[in-house]
Every structure is written in C-alpha cells, then in structure tokens.
Amino acid sequence: MTQVTSQRWGEVPGIGVVDMWVLQSPQVKVEVLTLGAIIRSVISRGKDGQMEDVVLGFDDVDGYVSDKRYFGAVVGRVANRIARGRFVLEGKEYQLDINNGPNALHGGLQGFNKVVWQATSVEGGVQLSLTSPDGDQGYPGEVHVSVSYTLQGETLNAEFQAQSTKTTPINLTNHSYFNLAGQSATDVYDHEVSISAQSYLPVDDTSIPTGEIRAVDNTPFDLRKPVLIGPQLKKVPGPGFDHNFCLSSPGDPWLDRHAARVHHPASGRILEVSTSQPGVQFYTANFLDGSMTGKGGARYGKHSSFCLETQNWPDAVNQASFPDCLLRPGEEYRHVTRYTFTTV
C-alpha cells in the first residue's frame, strides 16, 4: 500500500502557494511539489539498509524559484532544444524565446517548471495539471497538460497527458538529477550505466542534432552493456554526455520499453527506467559548476549527478525524419515513464 499525504511547503510571490505531496510505500518515499511538478526527493534503501535521498534539489522553495537548471521539474511545452527557437507550422513561422546559446531550451523563459500546478489525489499518488494558454512562450494553441505520479512498491510511475486546441509541438519529460550514492557524493564516476539503444543522435556545437542517426557500434555511446561512467566520460568529446539515445524508430508503435539501468556498486542501489518515449537524453550534469547551494548546503558541481530525460528526439519539429512531435486538435498526447529503485 502507498500512503499519500500533502502539506503546505512554501509560497511564491505573485504565483501562489506551493504544496508538497508525499508518496510512501514500504520500499520508497517520494516527495512531489506543485511548483513545476517537481520530484523533490526519492528516498530509497541501500544494501546496508540505509535510506538515502538520491535526487538533487533544494531545502526550500526559494531554491527552486531561482533555479535555472530544471532540478526535478517537468519541462515543457517542448523539452530539449529547438534550433534557433524557430519552426514553421501549417505555413506560419513561430519564433520562441532564445535561452540556450542560439536555441530555445525546455519550453522557454517561463516554462512549465516555473508554474504552480493544480493537484488532485489519485490512487497511490497525485495528479498535477495546468492549462498553457494560446501563445504561451510563443507556442500555438491552448494546451491542457497533466502528469500523474503514482508509487507502486519500488516503482514510481509518471504518466503525461495533453490535449491542444491548435496543432502544436509538445515534448514533456521530468528533469530529475540522480546520484544513487546520496546527497554527500560529489560525482557519479563510480556508477555503472547501460542504455538499451542501438543508435544515438550526433550534435553540432550548439547541441542540436545534425540529422544523422548513427549506430552506437565502436563509439563511446555504445552503452548496451554496463560501463563505469567515470572512464567512459573521458572517451566522450566535449564536457560529457548530453545526447539523445534512440529507443525506437520513427513510426514504431507506442510501447513501454526498457530504456536504461544505473547501478551504484558501493551502495547496491539500482535505478531502472522504462518508457513509451522514442528517446532518452542521457545528461551527466556537465553545466553544474558548484555555484548553487543544494540540500543540506551541498555544492552541486560538474558530473555530480545524471539525468535520464525520457522524451521525443530533440528539434523534432524541424527534422522531418525524426518521430512526429505534433499534437493536433482532437488527439491525446500520452506517455509513461517508470523509475524502479532496487538494491543488489
């Protein structure tokens, strides 16, 4: 059985009251904020029986308000990057705010991560919903969005749904940063990762996919068998992993597929991720620089954590060979991602 409780956690001037919902099973405890539909913490057991919080974040609401790195949040309307913040839809060009070099990232300057969502109790968890008005951050159509977090034993389920009054690109994900060693760890070099992808998307110098779908064979991106993150990072060009791994091909049927597994041998903790999304962005916190004070005064530096952002492929709205990211009136967007926390 999962216990579900809620309490007031803080207030954001001009935005409203922020509540925290707590989902607790015998194995795992999860804290969710109504601000940004943020996963504030996931507390799971190690092989020594020790319970540790394996999600990075902040001690108070002010930390999340000022955060520019999307800690734990649902990002949208479109997660990841859109080249030059521009796309053409039904003959009309749309220009979005530029907030990541020359590109638009994670929905804009005031994306879904900075909004207080409406919360409703559901069996085993909480459903968070919002309405994004027509023209929000430059996107067309009024969009109704919900994410349901439910906890079943060791598994946290995230189910995303959306409907729109006009055709719009949409791509929703959760942007939690994980370190399976807990809050005191300074890096993830001792974690082992495997990702169930035969191919990945090479990127240009602004992290936009080039359009090529490249096989992982004989590259540092071949993570089909477990590898230690630390040594593998030395083989990757640039500051680290920040790449889309292709879990399915354009046109493949909707299916909940195994995506990734991360194991921290010292604690015995394992995170397994499955998803219906066609891709997962594996990100090794390359742009955290120690300037932010996190939980308990921790300084989150480069490679202090990892993200497994299940989503459509980046810049899909501008790349016809990528999976379709458009939501049309009368259609329903629906994807699920499951995070399972175990020990070995």
C-alpha positions as CSV (number, residue, x, y, z in Angstrom):
1,M,0.0,0.0,0.0
2,T,1.1,3.5,-0.8
3,Q,0.3,6.3,1.7
4,V,-0.4,9.7,0.2
5,T,-0.3,12.9,2.2
6,S,0.1,16.6,1.4
7,Q,1.1,19.8,3.2
8,R,1.8,23.4,2.5
9,W,5.5,23.8,1.7
10,G,6.0,27.4,0.8
11,E,4.7,30.4,-1.2
12,V,6.0,32.1,-4.4
13,P,5.1,35.8,-4.5
14,G,2.8,36.5,-7.5
15,I,2.5,32.8,-8.3
16,G,0.9,31.2,-5.2
17,V,1.1,28.6,-2.5
18,V,3.3,25.5,-3.1
19,D,2.3,22.2,-1.6
20,M,4.3,19.1,-1.1
21,W,2.8,15.7,-1.7
22,V,4.4,12.7,-0.1
23,L,4.0,9.2,-1.6
24,Q,5.3,6.4,0.7
25,S,5.5,2.7,0.1
26,P,7.4,0.1,2.3
27,Q,10.4,0.5,-0.1
28,V,10.5,4.1,-1.3
29,K,9.4,7.6,-0.3
30,V,8.8,10.3,-2.9
31,E,8.2,14.0,-2.4
32,V,6.5,16.0,-5.2
33,L,6.0,19.7,-5.3
34,T,3.1,21.5,-7.0
35,L,5.7,24.1,-8.3
36,G,6.9,22.7,-11.6
37,A,5.5,19.2,-10.8
38,I,9.0,18.8,-9.3
39,I,10.2,15.5,-7.9
40,R,11.9,17.0,-4.8
41,S,13.2,13.7,-3.4
42,V,13.3,10.0,-3.8
43,I,14.4,8.1,-0.7
44,S,15.4,4.5,-1.3
45,R,17.2,1.8,0.6
46,G,20.8,0.7,0.1
47,K,22.2,-2.8,0.6
48,D,23.2,-1.9,4.1
49,G,19.6,-0.9,4.8
50,Q,20.5,2.8,4.9
51,M,17.8,5.1,3.4
52,E,19.2,7.9,1.2
53,D,17.8,10.7,-0.9
54,V,19.0,10.0,-4.4
55,V,17.6,13.2,-6.1
56,L,19.4,16.5,-6.1
57,G,17.4,19.6,-5.2
58,F,16.9,22.4,-2.6
59,D,15.8,22.8,1.0
60,D,13.3,25.5,0.4
61,V,11.0,26.9,-2.3
62,D,13.4,29.8,-2.9
63,G,16.0,27.4,-4.3
64,Y,13.6,26.1,-6.9
65,V,12.3,29.6,-7.8
66,S,15.8,30.8,-8.6
67,D,17.0,27.5,-10.1
68,K,18.0,27.7,-13.8
69,R,18.9,24.1,-14.2
70,Y,15.4,22.5,-14.0
71,F,16.1,20.4,-10.9
72,G,13.4,17.7,-10.6
73,A,10.9,19.6,-12.8
74,V,8.6,18.7,-15.6
75,V,9.8,20.8,-18.6
76,G,7.6,21.9,-21.5
77,R,5.8,22.7,-23.7
78,V,8.8,21.3,-25.6
79,A,11.7,19.6,-23.7
80,N,15.2,19.9,-25.0
81,R,16.4,22.2,-27.8
82,I,14.7,23.8,-30.8
83,A,17.2,25.1,-33.3
84,R,17.3,28.9,-33.3
85,G,14.0,28.8,-31.4
86,R,12.2,28.7,-34.7
87,F,9.8,26.4,-36.5
88,V,7.2,26.5,-39.3
89,L,3.7,25.0,-38.7
90,E,0.9,25.0,-41.3
91,G,2.7,27.7,-43.3
92,K,3.3,30.0,-40.3
93,E,6.6,30.7,-38.7
94,Y,6.9,30.8,-35.0
95,Q,9.7,32.4,-33.0
96,L,10.3,31.4,-29.5
97,D,12.5,33.0,-26.8
98,I,16.2,32.1,-27.1
99,N,17.5,30.9,-23.8
100,N,20.3,28.4,-24.6
101,G,23.0,29.9,-26.8
102,P,21.3,30.5,-30.1
103,N,18.5,28.0,-29.3
104,A,15.3,27.6,-27.3
105,L,15.5,25.1,-24.4
106,H,12.9,23.3,-22.3
107,G,9.9,25.4,-23.1
108,G,11.2,29.0,-22.8
109,L,12.0,31.6,-20.2
110,Q,8.8,30.8,-18.2
111,G,8.2,27.1,-18.9
112,F,6.1,24.6,-17.1
113,N,8.9,24.3,-14.4
114,K,8.0,27.8,-13.1
115,V,4.3,27.3,-12.8
116,V,2.2,26.1,-9.8
117,W,0.2,23.1,-11.0
118,Q,-3.2,22.1,-9.6
119,A,-3.1,18.9,-7.5
120,T,-5.6,16.1,-7.2
121,S,-5.3,12.9,-5.1
122,V,-5.4,9.7,-7.2
123,E,-4.9,6.1,-6.2
124,G,-1.4,5.7,-4.9
125,G,-0.3,9.2,-5.8
126,V,-1.1,12.7,-7.2
127,Q,-2.2,14.1,-10.5
128,L,-0.9,17.6,-11.3
129,S,-2.5,19.6,-14.1
130,L,-2.1,23.0,-15.8
131,T,-3.5,25.0,-18.7
132,S,-1.0,26.6,-21.0
133,P,-2.7,29.5,-22.9
134,D,-2.6,30.0,-26.6
135,G,0.6,31.9,-27.4
136,D,2.3,30.8,-24.1
137,Q,6.1,31.3,-24.7
138,G,5.3,31.7,-28.4
139,Y,3.6,28.3,-28.9
140,P,0.2,28.0,-30.6
141,G,-2.9,26.6,-29.1
142,E,-4.3,26.3,-25.6
143,V,-2.9,23.1,-24.1
144,H,-4.3,21.2,-21.1
145,V,-1.5,19.1,-19.5
146,S,-1.4,16.6,-16.7
147,V,1.2,14.4,-15.1
148,S,0.3,11.7,-12.7
149,Y,2.9,10.4,-10.2
150,T,1.9,7.1,-8.6
151,L,4.1,4.9,-6.4
152,Q,3.7,1.1,-6.5
153,G,6.2,-0.7,-4.3
154,E,9.6,0.1,-5.7
155,T,8.3,1.8,-8.9
156,L,7.5,5.5,-9.4
157,N,5.2,5.9,-12.4
158,A,4.9,9.2,-14.3
159,E,2.1,9.4,-16.8
160,F,2.0,12.5,-19.1
161,Q,-1.2,13.6,-21.0
162,A,-2.1,16.6,-23.1
163,Q,-4.7,18.0,-25.4
164,S,-4.5,21.1,-27.6
165,T,-6.9,23.5,-29.3
166,K,-4.4,24.0,-32.2
167,T,-1.6,22.0,-33.7
168,T,1.5,22.5,-31.6
169,P,4.8,20.7,-30.9
170,I,4.9,19.0,-27.5
171,N,7.5,17.0,-25.7
172,L,7.2,16.5,-21.9
173,T,9.8,15.0,-19.6
174,N,10.9,15.0,-16.0
175,H,14.4,16.6,-15.4
176,S,15.5,14.9,-12.2
177,Y,19.1,14.8,-11.3
178,F,20.1,11.5,-9.7
179,N,23.0,10.3,-7.6
180,L,22.5,6.9,-6.2
181,A,25.1,7.4,-3.5
182,G,23.0,10.1,-1.9
183,Q,23.5,13.8,-1.1
184,S,27.1,13.6,0.2
185,A,28.5,12.2,-3.0
186,T,30.4,14.7,-5.3
187,D,30.3,12.8,-8.6
188,V,28.8,9.8,-10.4
189,Y,32.1,8.4,-11.7
190,D,31.5,5.2,-9.7
191,H,28.1,4.5,-11.2
192,E,27.6,1.9,-13.9
193,V,25.2,2.8,-16.7
194,S,23.6,0.8,-19.6
195,I,21.2,2.2,-22.1
196,S,19.1,0.0,-24.5
197,A,19.8,1.9,-27.7
198,Q,21.3,0.8,-31.0
199,S,21.8,4.4,-32.2
200,Y,22.2,7.9,-31.0
201,L,22.0,11.4,-32.4
202,P,25.3,13.3,-33.1
203,V,25.0,17.0,-32.3
204,D,26.6,20.2,-33.6
205,D,28.5,22.7,-31.4
206,T,25.2,24.1,-30.1
207,S,23.9,20.6,-29.1
208,I,21.4,20.5,-32.0
209,P,21.1,17.1,-33.7
210,T,22.8,17.1,-37.1
211,G,20.0,14.9,-38.5
212,E,22.2,11.8,-38.7
213,I,21.0,8.7,-36.8
214,R,24.3,7.0,-36.0
215,A,24.8,3.4,-34.8
216,V,26.5,3.2,-31.4
217,D,28.8,0.4,-32.5
218,N,32.5,1.2,-31.9
219,T,31.7,4.6,-30.3
220,P,31.8,5.9,-26.7
221,F,28.0,5.9,-27.0
222,D,27.7,2.1,-27.0
223,L,26.2,1.7,-23.6
224,R,24.3,-1.5,-24.4
225,K,26.5,-3.3,-21.8
226,P,27.2,-1.7,-18.4
227,V,30.1,0.7,-18.2
228,L,31.5,2.8,-15.4
229,I,30.6,6.5,-16.1
230,G,33.9,7.9,-15.0
231,P,36.2,6.2,-17.5
232,Q,33.5,6.5,-20.2
233,L,33.3,10.3,-19.8
234,K,37.0,10.5,-20.8
235,K,36.1,9.0,-24.2
236,V,33.3,11.4,-25.0
237,P,34.1,14.6,-26.9
238,G,33.1,17.8,-25.1
239,P,32.2,18.1,-21.4
240,G,30.3,14.9,-21.1
241,F,27.1,13.1,-22.2
242,D,24.2,15.3,-23.3
243,H,22.9,13.2,-26.1
244,N,19.7,11.6,-27.3
245,F,19.8,7.8,-27.3
246,C,17.2,6.3,-29.8
247,L,15.0,3.7,-28.1
248,S,12.7,3.2,-31.1
249,S,12.5,4.3,-34.7
250,P,10.1,6.8,-36.3
251,G,6.7,5.2,-36.9
252,D,7.3,2.4,-34.4
253,P,4.1,1.6,-32.3
254,W,3.5,3.0,-28.8
255,L,5.2,0.6,-26.4
256,D,6.6,0.8,-22.9
257,R,10.3,-0.2,-23.5
258,H,13.2,-0.7,-21.2
259,A,15.4,2.3,-21.5
260,A,18.3,2.4,-19.0
261,R,19.8,0.9,-15.9
262,V,22.2,2.6,-13.5
263,H,23.9,0.7,-10.7
264,H,25.9,2.1,-7.8
265,P,28.0,-0.9,-6.6
266,A,29.1,0.7,-3.3
267,S,25.5,1.2,-2.0
268,G,23.9,-1.6,-4.1
269,R,21.3,0.8,-5.4
270,I,19.9,0.3,-8.8
271,L,17.7,2.6,-10.9
272,E,15.9,1.1,-13.9
273,V,13.9,3.3,-16.3
274,S,11.3,2.2,-18.9
275,T,9.3,4.5,-21.1
276,S,7.0,4.7,-24.1
277,Q,9.0,7.7,-25.4
278,P,11.2,7.2,-28.5
279,G,14.3,8.6,-26.9
280,V,16.2,9.3,-23.7
281,Q,18.6,12.2,-23.2
282,F,21.5,11.0,-21.0
283,Y,23.0,14.0,-19.4
284,T,25.9,14.0,-16.9
285,A,25.3,17.4,-15.3
286,N,28.1,19.0,-17.4
287,F,27.0,22.5,-16.7
288,L,26.6,22.4,-12.9
289,D,29.5,24.4,-11.6
290,G,29.3,24.3,-7.8
291,S,27.7,27.8,-7.7
292,M,24.3,26.6,-6.4
293,T,23.8,25.5,-2.8
294,G,21.6,22.4,-2.7
295,K,20.2,20.2,0.0
296,G,22.0,20.4,3.3
297,G,24.4,23.0,2.0
298,A,25.7,20.7,-0.7
299,R,27.5,22.3,-3.7
300,Y,26.5,20.6,-6.9
301,G,29.4,20.5,-9.3
302,K,30.1,19.1,-12.8
303,H,29.3,15.4,-13.1
304,S,27.7,15.4,-9.6
305,S,24.7,13.6,-11.0
306,F,23.0,12.2,-14.1
307,C,19.6,12.7,-15.8
308,L,17.7,10.2,-17.9
309,E,15.2,12.5,-19.7
310,T,12.8,10.3,-21.5
311,Q,11.4,12.3,-24.4
312,N,11.0,12.7,-28.2
313,W,14.1,13.4,-30.1
314,P,15.5,17.0,-29.8
315,D,14.5,19.5,-32.5
316,A,12.0,17.0,-34.0
317,V,9.7,19.9,-35.0
318,N,12.4,20.9,-37.6
319,Q,13.6,17.4,-38.6
320,A,11.2,15.6,-40.8
321,S,13.0,12.2,-40.4
322,F,12.5,12.3,-36.6
323,P,9.5,10.9,-34.7
324,D,6.4,13.2,-35.0
325,C,6.2,15.7,-32.1
326,L,3.0,17.5,-33.2
327,L,-0.2,17.3,-31.2
328,R,-3.3,18.1,-33.2
329,P,-6.8,19.1,-32.1
330,G,-8.8,16.1,-31.1
331,E,-5.7,14.0,-30.4
332,E,-4.4,13.0,-27.0
333,Y,-0.7,13.0,-26.1
334,R,0.1,10.2,-23.7
335,H,3.4,8.8,-22.5
336,V,4.6,6.9,-19.5
337,T,7.9,6.6,-17.7
338,R,8.7,4.2,-14.9
339,Y,11.5,4.6,-12.4
340,T,12.2,1.4,-10.3
341,F,14.5,1.6,-7.3
342,T,16.0,-1.6,-6.0
343,T,19.2,-3.0,-4.4
344,V,21.5,-5.8,-5.2
